[in-house]
Amino acid sequence: MSKIRRAIVSVSDKTGVVSFTKGLAQMGVEILSTGGTAKTLRESGLSVKDISEYTGFPEMLDGRVKTLHPKVHGGLLGQRSKPEHVKKMEEHGILPIDLVAVNLYPFEATVAKADCSLEEAIENIDIGGPTMLRSAAKNYPDVTVLVDPNDYESTLSELREKGEISLETNFRLAKKVFQHTARYDGAISNYLGQIEKGKKVYEFPETFTFQVKKAQELRYGENPHQKAAFYREYLLSEPSVSNAVQIQGKELSFNNILDVDSAFETVKEFEEAATVIIKHNNPCGVAISSKNLADAYRKARNCDPVSAFGGVVGFNRVVDEETAREMVEIFLEVIIAPGFDPKALEILKAKKDLRILKTPPLTGSFSQVGLDLRKVVGGLLIQDRDLGRVSMDQWKVVTKRKPTEEEKKAMAFGWKVAKHVKSNAIVLVREDRTIGIGAGQMSRVDSTRLAVMKAQFSTKGTVLASDAMFPFRDGIDTGAESGATAIIQPGGSIRDDEVIAAADEYNMAMVFTGMRHFRH
């Protein structure tokens, strides 16, 4: 158990620091501090001793040297249970420091600024802070160490209730410190690994460190014989499966999380009220509506009602009563949406095992950024997320016939859907819904045949969207035979002329986007 008589409080993030330090002072704890923190505490009426007064050594070198002193680190690292440590501390006038509340210079926020220079980044590398944190955390049986303002109140409560901090609490807080400093050092390493001759020249650093925190243990992985857990990134602002709140239902499985991610990332593509139904990580129905969400859901479900059974459903609008009544007619695994009306929740909760996830609002104020990481045996593939978009005015019409306005709308819709279908991806669409989806086939013509085969409605007059180029004309032939009248695809094949000629033979309109969307 750790009794608190003396504390160092020195923080960049001053959230809650005044009330926390007042709580310590009220229990007779002596407060040591530095710089801006000491000023803030004094202005609040607290009595604070400067570190330099305690060490007898002034802050110097523009504040770079403040706490790097034996009287600080001896007070943190000295083990109270060892007589030889206690004797040495007394011999050198080193007082025990029982609590450290420190958080670090905002390095990540600094280097995130577009105009951040190398010099500014270097000045925001904290040295004394991590050193104190590590010293205190190493000696956790005797020292309480706090790096997160969220731990202030519980620490004060334990002190008030018990008069000391338990070993279990100190160990938990110490673990948190090493996790935090590892992440901090990783951010510095990643940033500097992109720099050459004072400037950022590498998109990806020489070494890559990425830290996530465990959100939950999973019952098993992709298959029952595999163990698994779900981890979240630390800084989450974009609405996603990772910051969704589960309102009800069974625990999410490994496969559920993959499918929910696919569902929500697909539905985020659309400004209109939209629904996507995912089965085995591929859309089996996608639709938008200018009427309401229930209309979008019905159209998505009817695209492939057999596959929709047991599916995962994503919405980009708050789910209302009408939509909820439609959904409870079939078995669904998971629903994810940015909200649910009270009546809709009441209806959905009647299905006890149905997993319901609520995300932060899709306000449009968040920025879609980040990396896509994929593990292979013995290595890691890292790339930017596929956030590429091509506007209609960037399309290149390559056929004799130009697309009609209706075909253009269907092309825009189909292009957004094809991006989220496993390659080779072919999608037959109308302007507001999918008609047939061909996913993950080894040849593009087979995906085209599959899209036609899966269609529940007539494919006559549909638009065909392809995630990548057509290597041969056979995909065009198959699409035309199904009744498709227009095609949107990236182009770029050595046989583009042959493919364009085939489209002209059928009087089809075809546009090239110049951008492909493979999804392996």
C-alpha positions as CSV (number, residue, x, y, z in Angstrom):
1,M,0.0,0.0,0.0
2,S,1.3,3.5,-0.9
3,K,0.8,6.4,1.4
4,I,1.0,9.8,-0.3
5,R,3.0,12.6,1.4
6,R,4.7,14.3,-1.5
7,A,3.6,14.6,-5.2
8,I,5.0,16.0,-8.4
9,V,2.3,17.6,-10.6
10,S,3.5,18.8,-14.0
11,V,1.1,18.5,-17.0
12,S,0.7,19.7,-20.5
13,D,-3.0,18.8,-20.6
14,K,-4.4,20.7,-17.6
15,T,-7.8,19.1,-17.6
16,G,-8.9,18.5,-14.0
17,V,-5.5,19.3,-12.6
18,V,-6.6,22.1,-10.3
19,S,-9.4,20.1,-8.6
20,F,-7.2,17.0,-8.4
21,T,-4.3,18.9,-6.8
22,K,-6.6,20.7,-4.4
23,G,-7.8,17.3,-3.3
24,L,-4.3,16.2,-2.6
25,A,-3.5,19.4,-0.7
26,Q,-6.5,19.0,1.5
27,M,-5.1,15.6,2.6
28,G,-1.8,17.3,3.6
29,V,0.2,16.3,0.5
30,E,3.1,18.5,-0.4
31,I,3.0,19.6,-4.0
32,L,6.1,20.0,-6.2
33,S,5.6,21.5,-9.7
34,T,7.2,23.2,-12.7
35,G,6.6,26.1,-15.1
36,G,3.1,26.6,-16.4
37,T,1.6,24.0,-14.1
38,A,3.0,25.7,-11.0
39,K,1.6,29.0,-12.3
40,T,-1.9,27.6,-12.9
41,L,-1.9,25.9,-9.4
42,R,-0.8,29.1,-7.6
43,E,-3.4,31.2,-9.5
44,S,-6.0,28.8,-8.1
45,G,-4.8,29.6,-4.5
46,L,-2.7,26.5,-3.9
47,S,0.7,26.4,-2.2
48,V,3.3,24.9,-4.5
49,K,7.0,24.3,-4.3
50,D,9.1,24.7,-7.5
51,I,11.1,21.6,-8.4
52,S,14.2,23.9,-8.6
53,E,13.6,24.9,-5.0
54,Y,13.5,21.3,-3.9
55,T,16.5,20.2,-5.9
56,G,18.5,23.4,-5.3
57,F,19.3,23.5,-9.1
58,P,17.6,26.0,-11.4
59,E,15.6,25.2,-14.5
60,M,17.9,25.9,-17.4
61,L,18.4,25.6,-21.2
62,D,15.0,27.1,-22.1
63,G,13.3,24.7,-19.7
64,R,14.9,21.6,-21.3
65,V,16.4,20.7,-17.9
66,K,14.0,20.8,-15.0
67,T,13.4,17.5,-13.4
68,L,16.4,15.5,-14.6
69,H,18.0,15.5,-11.1
70,P,19.0,12.7,-8.6
71,K,16.7,14.3,-5.9
72,V,13.8,13.8,-8.2
73,H,14.6,10.3,-9.6
74,G,16.1,9.1,-6.3
75,G,12.8,10.1,-4.7
76,L,10.9,8.1,-7.3
77,L,13.1,5.1,-7.6
78,G,14.2,4.5,-4.0
79,Q,12.5,1.4,-2.6
80,R,11.1,2.1,0.8
81,S,11.3,-1.6,1.8
82,K,15.1,-1.7,1.4
83,P,17.0,-0.2,4.3
84,E,20.0,0.5,2.2
85,H,17.9,2.6,-0.2
86,V,16.3,4.5,2.7
87,K,19.8,5.1,4.2
88,K,21.2,6.4,0.9
89,M,18.2,8.7,0.4
90,E,18.7,10.2,3.8
91,E,22.4,10.5,3.3
92,H,21.9,12.7,0.2
93,G,18.9,14.6,1.4
94,I,16.5,12.8,-1.1
95,L,12.9,12.9,0.0
96,P,10.4,10.2,-1.1
97,I,8.1,11.3,-3.9
98,D,5.0,9.2,-3.6
99,L,2.8,10.4,-6.5
100,V,3.5,11.7,-10.0
101,A,0.8,13.3,-12.2
102,V,2.4,14.0,-15.5
103,N,1.3,14.1,-19.1
104,L,3.5,14.9,-22.0
105,Y,4.2,17.6,-24.6
106,P,1.6,17.2,-27.4
107,F,3.9,15.7,-30.0
108,E,1.2,14.0,-32.0
109,A,-1.0,17.1,-32.2
110,T,2.1,19.2,-33.1
111,V,3.3,17.1,-36.1
112,A,-0.3,16.8,-37.3
113,K,-0.2,20.5,-38.2
114,A,0.4,21.0,-41.9
115,D,3.0,23.7,-41.3
116,C,4.9,21.9,-38.5
117,S,8.7,22.2,-39.0
118,L,11.2,19.7,-37.9
119,E,12.5,22.2,-35.3
120,E,9.0,22.6,-33.8
121,A,8.5,18.8,-33.7
122,I,11.9,18.3,-32.0
123,E,11.0,20.9,-29.3
124,N,7.8,19.0,-28.6
125,I,9.6,15.8,-27.8
126,D,9.3,15.5,-24.0
127,I,12.3,14.2,-22.1
128,G,11.8,14.9,-18.5
129,G,8.1,13.8,-18.5
130,P,8.6,10.3,-19.9
131,T,11.7,9.8,-17.6
132,M,9.7,10.7,-14.5
133,L,6.8,8.5,-15.6
134,R,9.0,5.5,-16.2
135,S,10.9,6.0,-12.9
136,A,7.6,6.2,-11.0
137,A,6.0,3.3,-12.9
138,K,9.1,1.0,-12.4
139,N,8.8,1.6,-8.6
140,Y,5.0,1.1,-8.6
141,P,4.9,-0.7,-5.2
142,D,5.9,2.7,-3.6
143,V,4.8,5.3,-6.1
144,T,1.4,6.2,-7.6
145,V,1.7,7.5,-11.2
146,L,-1.0,9.1,-13.3
147,V,-0.7,9.9,-16.9
148,D,-4.5,10.1,-17.7
149,P,-6.7,12.9,-16.2
150,N,-9.6,10.3,-16.2
151,D,-7.8,8.6,-13.3
152,Y,-7.7,11.6,-11.0
153,E,-11.1,11.3,-9.4
154,S,-10.8,7.5,-8.7
155,T,-7.4,8.0,-7.2
156,L,-8.6,10.8,-4.9
157,S,-11.6,8.7,-3.9
158,E,-9.3,5.7,-2.9
159,L,-7.1,8.1,-0.9
160,R,-10.0,9.6,1.0
161,E,-11.6,6.2,1.7
162,K,-8.5,4.2,2.6
163,G,-5.8,6.8,3.3
164,E,-3.5,5.1,0.8
165,I,-3.4,3.6,-2.7
166,S,-3.5,-0.2,-3.1
167,L,-0.8,-2.2,-4.9
168,E,-3.4,-3.3,-7.4
169,T,-4.3,0.3,-8.3
170,N,-0.6,1.3,-8.6
171,F,0.1,-1.7,-10.8
172,R,-2.8,-0.8,-13.1
173,L,-1.7,2.8,-13.3
174,A,1.9,1.7,-14.0
175,K,0.9,-0.5,-16.9
176,K,-1.0,2.5,-18.3
177,V,2.1,4.6,-18.1
178,F,4.3,2.1,-20.1
179,Q,1.5,1.7,-22.7
180,H,1.3,5.5,-23.0
181,T,5.1,6.1,-23.3
182,A,5.4,3.3,-25.8
183,R,2.8,5.0,-28.0
184,Y,4.5,8.4,-27.5
185,D,7.9,7.0,-28.5
186,G,6.3,5.2,-31.4
187,A,4.8,8.5,-32.7
188,I,8.2,10.1,-32.5
189,S,9.9,7.2,-34.3
190,N,7.2,7.2,-37.0
191,Y,7.5,10.9,-37.6
192,L,11.3,11.0,-37.7
193,G,11.4,8.0,-40.0
194,Q,9.7,10.1,-42.7
195,I,12.3,12.8,-42.5
196,E,15.4,13.3,-44.6
197,K,17.5,16.4,-44.7
198,G,15.0,18.3,-42.5
199,K,12.0,17.5,-44.6
200,K,9.3,14.9,-44.9
201,V,10.3,12.8,-47.9
202,Y,8.9,9.4,-47.1
203,E,5.2,8.6,-47.0
204,F,5.9,5.6,-44.8
205,P,8.6,5.6,-42.1
206,E,11.6,3.3,-42.0
207,T,10.1,1.5,-39.1
208,F,6.4,1.5,-38.2
209,T,4.9,1.5,-34.7
210,F,1.1,1.2,-34.2
211,Q,-0.6,1.0,-30.9
212,V,-4.2,0.0,-30.3
213,K,-6.1,-0.8,-27.1
214,K,-8.2,-3.9,-26.4
215,A,-11.9,-3.3,-26.6
216,Q,-13.0,-6.8,-25.9
217,E,-12.1,-10.5,-25.9
218,L,-14.0,-12.4,-28.6
219,R,-15.4,-15.9,-28.1
220,Y,-13.3,-17.1,-31.0
221,G,-11.9,-15.8,-34.3
222,E,-12.9,-16.5,-37.8
223,N,-13.4,-20.1,-36.8
224,P,-14.1,-21.7,-33.4
225,H,-10.5,-23.1,-33.1
226,Q,-9.0,-19.6,-33.4
227,K,-8.6,-17.2,-30.5
228,A,-9.3,-13.5,-31.1
229,A,-9.8,-10.1,-29.6
230,F,-11.0,-6.7,-30.9
231,Y,-8.7,-3.6,-30.6
232,R,-9.5,0.0,-31.1
233,E,-7.3,2.9,-32.2
234,Y,-6.7,5.6,-29.6
235,L,-7.8,8.7,-31.5
236,L,-11.3,8.0,-33.0
237,S,-13.3,10.9,-34.5
238,E,-14.7,9.3,-37.7
239,P,-18.0,7.4,-37.0
240,S,-17.2,3.7,-37.4
241,V,-17.7,0.2,-36.0
242,S,-14.8,1.0,-33.6
243,N,-16.6,3.8,-31.8
244,A,-20.1,2.4,-32.1
245,V,-22.0,1.6,-28.9
246,Q,-23.7,-1.8,-28.6
247,I,-27.2,-1.1,-27.4
248,Q,-28.4,-4.7,-27.1
249,G,-27.9,-8.3,-28.3
250,K,-25.3,-11.0,-28.1
251,E,-21.6,-10.3,-28.0
252,L,-20.2,-9.4,-31.4
253,S,-18.1,-12.1,-33.1
254,F,-14.9,-11.7,-35.1
255,N,-16.9,-12.1,-38.4
256,N,-19.7,-9.8,-37.2
257,I,-17.1,-7.0,-36.7
258,L,-15.7,-7.5,-40.2
259,D,-19.2,-7.4,-41.7
260,V,-20.4,-4.4,-39.7
261,D,-17.3,-2.5,-40.8
262,S,-18.1,-3.3,-44.5
263,A,-21.7,-2.3,-44.0
264,F,-21.1,1.0,-42.4
265,E,-18.2,2.0,-44.6
266,T,-20.3,1.3,-47.7
267,V,-23.3,3.2,-46.5
268,K,-21.1,6.2,-45.7
269,E,-20.6,6.7,-49.4
270,F,-24.1,8.1,-49.9
271,E,-25.6,11.4,-49.2
272,E,-29.1,10.1,-49.7
273,A,-30.9,7.9,-47.2
274,A,-29.2,4.6,-47.9
275,T,-29.2,0.9,-46.8
276,V,-26.6,-1.8,-47.4
277,I,-27.0,-5.5,-46.4
278,I,-23.8,-7.4,-46.0
279,K,-23.3,-11.2,-46.2
280,H,-19.8,-12.7,-45.7
281,N,-18.1,-9.3,-46.2
282,N,-19.8,-8.5,-49.5
283,P,-22.9,-6.4,-50.2
284,C,-25.9,-8.5,-51.3
285,G,-28.2,-5.5,-51.5
286,V,-27.6,-1.7,-51.6
287,A,-30.2,1.0,-52.2
288,I,-30.9,4.7,-51.8
289,S,-34.2,6.6,-51.5
290,S,-35.5,10.1,-51.8
291,K,-38.6,9.0,-49.9
292,N,-37.5,7.5,-46.6
293,L,-35.2,4.9,-45.0
294,A,-37.8,2.2,-45.1
295,D,-38.0,2.5,-48.8
296,A,-34.3,2.2,-49.1
297,Y,-34.3,-0.9,-46.9
298,R,-37.0,-2.6,-48.8
299,K,-35.2,-2.1,-52.1
300,A,-31.9,-3.4,-50.7
301,R,-33.5,-6.5,-49.1
302,N,-35.5,-7.3,-52.3
303,C,-32.3,-7.3,-54.4
304,D,-31.4,-10.6,-52.9
305,P,-33.9,-11.7,-50.2
306,V,-32.3,-15.2,-49.8
307,S,-28.9,-13.7,-48.9
308,A,-30.4,-11.0,-46.8
309,F,-31.5,-13.6,-44.3
310,G,-28.9,-13.6,-41.5
311,G,-27.3,-10.5,-42.9
312,V,-25.7,-7.4,-41.4
313,V,-27.5,-4.1,-42.1
314,G,-26.0,-0.6,-42.3
315,F,-27.9,2.7,-42.4
316,N,-26.7,6.3,-42.8
317,R,-29.8,7.7,-41.1
318,V,-31.6,7.4,-37.8
319,V,-33.7,4.2,-37.9
320,D,-37.4,5.0,-37.6
321,E,-40.4,2.9,-36.6
322,E,-41.4,1.9,-40.2
323,T,-37.9,0.7,-41.0
324,A,-37.7,-1.3,-37.8
325,R,-41.1,-3.0,-38.5
326,E,-39.7,-4.1,-41.9
327,M,-36.5,-5.5,-40.4
328,V,-38.1,-7.7,-37.8
329,E,-39.8,-9.7,-40.5
330,I,-36.6,-11.6,-41.2
331,F,-33.7,-12.9,-39.1
332,L,-30.8,-10.4,-39.0
333,E,-27.5,-10.6,-37.2
334,V,-26.5,-7.0,-36.7
335,I,-27.9,-3.5,-37.4
336,I,-25.6,-0.4,-37.3
337,A,-26.9,3.1,-37.7
338,P,-26.2,6.6,-36.4
339,G,-29.3,6.4,-34.2
340,F,-32.6,4.8,-33.5
341,D,-36.0,6.4,-32.7
342,P,-37.4,5.2,-29.3
343,K,-40.3,3.4,-31.0
344,A,-37.9,1.7,-33.5
345,L,-35.7,0.5,-30.6
346,E,-38.7,-0.9,-28.8
347,I,-39.6,-2.9,-31.9
348,L,-36.1,-4.1,-32.5
349,K,-35.5,-5.1,-28.9
350,A,-38.2,-7.7,-29.1
351,K,-35.6,-9.7,-31.0
352,K,-33.4,-10.4,-28.0
353,D,-30.4,-11.8,-29.8
354,L,-30.3,-9.0,-32.5
355,R,-27.1,-6.9,-32.1
356,I,-27.9,-3.2,-32.3
357,L,-25.0,-0.7,-32.7
358,K,-25.3,3.0,-32.6
359,T,-22.5,5.2,-34.1
360,P,-21.7,8.8,-33.6
361,P,-23.7,11.1,-35.9
362,L,-22.8,11.3,-39.6
363,T,-22.5,15.0,-39.5
364,G,-20.0,15.5,-42.3
365,S,-17.7,17.3,-39.9
366,F,-15.3,14.4,-39.4
367,S,-12.4,13.7,-41.7
368,Q,-11.8,10.3,-43.3
369,V,-8.1,9.6,-42.9
370,G,-5.9,6.8,-41.8
371,L,-4.1,3.7,-42.9
372,D,-5.2,0.3,-44.0
373,L,-3.1,-2.4,-42.4
374,R,-3.1,-6.1,-43.4
375,K,-1.0,-8.8,-41.8
376,V,0.7,-11.5,-43.7
377,V,2.9,-14.2,-42.2
378,G,6.1,-12.5,-41.1
379,G,5.2,-9.1,-42.4
380,L,2.7,-6.2,-42.6
381,L,1.3,-4.4,-45.6
382,I,0.5,-0.8,-45.1
383,Q,-1.4,1.5,-47.5
384,D,-3.7,4.6,-47.4
385,R,-7.3,3.8,-47.1
386,D,-9.1,3.7,-50.4
387,L,-10.9,7.0,-50.1
388,G,-10.4,8.0,-53.8
389,R,-13.3,9.6,-55.5
390,V,-13.9,10.5,-59.2
391,S,-16.6,13.1,-59.9
392,M,-18.9,12.8,-62.9
393,D,-17.1,15.7,-64.7
394,Q,-13.8,13.6,-64.5
395,W,-15.4,10.7,-66.4
396,K,-14.2,10.1,-70.0
397,V,-16.9,9.0,-72.4
398,V,-15.1,6.5,-74.7
399,T,-18.0,5.2,-76.8
400,K,-20.0,6.7,-79.7
401,R,-23.1,7.0,-77.6
402,K,-23.0,9.2,-74.5
403,P,-24.8,8.1,-71.4
404,T,-28.3,9.5,-70.7
405,E,-28.9,11.4,-67.5
406,E,-30.6,8.4,-66.0
407,E,-27.7,6.2,-66.9
408,K,-25.3,8.7,-65.4
409,K,-27.1,8.5,-62.1
410,A,-27.0,4.7,-62.2
411,M,-23.3,4.8,-63.0
412,A,-22.5,7.1,-60.1
413,F,-24.5,4.8,-57.8
414,G,-22.9,1.6,-59.2
415,W,-19.4,3.0,-59.0
416,K,-19.8,3.7,-55.2
417,V,-21.1,0.1,-54.6
418,A,-18.5,-1.6,-56.8
419,K,-15.8,-0.1,-54.6
420,H,-17.0,-2.2,-51.6
421,V,-17.4,-5.5,-53.4
422,K,-14.6,-8.1,-53.4
423,S,-12.6,-8.2,-56.6
424,N,-13.3,-9.2,-59.3
425,A,-16.4,-7.0,-58.8
426,I,-19.3,-6.5,-61.2
427,V,-22.5,-4.8,-60.1
428,L,-25.7,-4.4,-62.2
429,V,-27.7,-1.4,-61.0
430,R,-30.4,1.0,-61.6
431,E,-30.1,4.6,-60.3
432,D,-31.3,3.8,-56.8
433,R,-30.6,0.1,-56.2
434,T,-28.5,-2.9,-57.0
435,I,-30.0,-5.5,-59.3
436,G,-27.3,-8.2,-59.3
437,I,-23.8,-8.4,-57.7
438,G,-21.0,-10.6,-58.8
439,A,-18.2,-10.8,-56.3
440,G,-14.8,-12.4,-55.8
441,Q,-14.6,-14.5,-58.9
442,M,-11.3,-15.5,-60.5
443,S,-12.2,-13.9,-63.9
444,R,-14.2,-10.8,-64.6
445,V,-16.5,-12.5,-67.1
446,D,-17.5,-15.0,-64.4
447,S,-18.3,-12.1,-62.0
448,T,-20.5,-10.6,-64.8
449,R,-22.3,-13.9,-65.3
450,L,-22.7,-14.2,-61.5
451,A,-24.2,-10.7,-61.3
452,V,-26.7,-11.7,-64.0
453,M,-27.5,-15.0,-62.3
454,K,-28.1,-13.4,-58.9
455,A,-30.5,-10.7,-60.3
456,Q,-34.0,-11.0,-58.9
457,F,-35.4,-8.5,-61.3
458,S,-35.0,-7.9,-65.0
459,T,-31.6,-6.7,-66.0
460,K,-32.8,-5.0,-69.1
461,G,-31.9,-1.4,-69.0
462,T,-29.4,-1.7,-66.1
463,V,-26.0,-0.1,-65.8
464,L,-22.9,-2.3,-65.3
465,A,-20.2,-1.1,-62.9
466,S,-16.8,-2.8,-62.8
467,D,-14.2,-2.2,-60.1
468,A,-11.3,-2.6,-62.6
469,M,-10.7,-2.8,-66.3
470,F,-12.1,-5.4,-68.7
471,P,-9.1,-7.4,-70.0
472,F,-11.3,-8.9,-72.9
473,R,-14.5,-8.1,-74.6
474,D,-16.3,-11.1,-73.2
475,G,-17.5,-9.2,-70.1
476,I,-19.1,-6.6,-72.4
477,D,-20.7,-9.3,-74.5
478,T,-22.2,-10.9,-71.3
479,G,-23.4,-7.6,-70.0
480,A,-25.1,-6.6,-73.3
481,E,-26.8,-10.0,-73.5
482,S,-28.3,-9.4,-70.1
483,G,-29.8,-6.1,-71.3
484,A,-27.3,-3.7,-69.7
485,T,-27.2,-0.4,-71.7
486,A,-24.2,1.4,-70.1
487,I,-20.9,0.6,-68.4
488,I,-18.7,2.4,-65.9
489,Q,-15.2,1.1,-65.5
490,P,-11.6,2.4,-64.9
491,G,-10.2,1.6,-68.3
492,G,-6.5,0.9,-68.8
493,S,-6.5,-2.5,-70.5
494,I,-4.2,-3.1,-73.4
495,R,-7.4,-4.3,-75.2
496,D,-9.4,-1.1,-74.4
497,D,-9.9,-0.5,-78.1
498,E,-11.4,-4.0,-78.4
499,V,-13.6,-3.4,-75.4
500,I,-14.8,0.0,-76.7
501,A,-15.6,-1.5,-80.1
502,A,-17.7,-4.2,-78.4
503,A,-19.7,-1.6,-76.5
504,D,-20.2,0.4,-79.7
505,E,-21.5,-2.8,-81.5
506,Y,-24.2,-3.0,-78.9
507,N,-24.9,0.8,-78.9
508,M,-23.9,0.9,-75.2
509,A,-22.5,4.0,-73.5
510,M,-19.3,3.5,-71.6
511,V,-17.2,5.8,-69.4
512,F,-13.7,5.4,-68.0
513,T,-13.0,6.7,-64.6
514,G,-9.2,6.3,-64.6
515,M,-9.4,4.9,-61.1
516,R,-9.8,1.3,-60.0
517,H,-11.0,0.0,-56.7
518,F,-9.7,-3.5,-56.1
519,R,-10.8,-5.0,-52.8
520,H,-8.9,-8.2,-52.0
